[in-house]
Amino acid sequence: QVQLMESGGGLVQAGGSLNLSCAASGTIFSSNAMGWHRQAPGKQRELVAHITTSGSINYADSVQGRFTISRDNTKNTVYLQMNSLRPEDTAVYYCNLRKLGGADRFVAWGQGTQVTVSS
């Protein structure tokens, strides 16, 4: 059982920054990917970024160069530093954890944190 707790969302002006955090608790797999998806009104949920236990990172093209994902394996926490925010970044941001390796699959989702970027 894994529980994910997001924090750090809020309201920011365009061009500003926010830092999201997501702490995982419970049974943490030794090999996993943690990251962020977002969902804006009227849009599908999309990948923002993820990072594996070993440090492999993927970014969505829309955030490349503006967002930075990192993690602290000791704290089982993933961070998303969001810079140069745009109104189109407005969405609910969901933390995600996926098990890597093994025959079985597991995915967990946080409850989401609202990010609103005003123009």
Summary of the structure (lengths in Angstrom):
residues: 119
radius of gyration: 13.8
end to end distance: 40.1
largest distance: 46.6
contacts: 344
relative contact order: 0.32
helix: 3%
strand: 56%
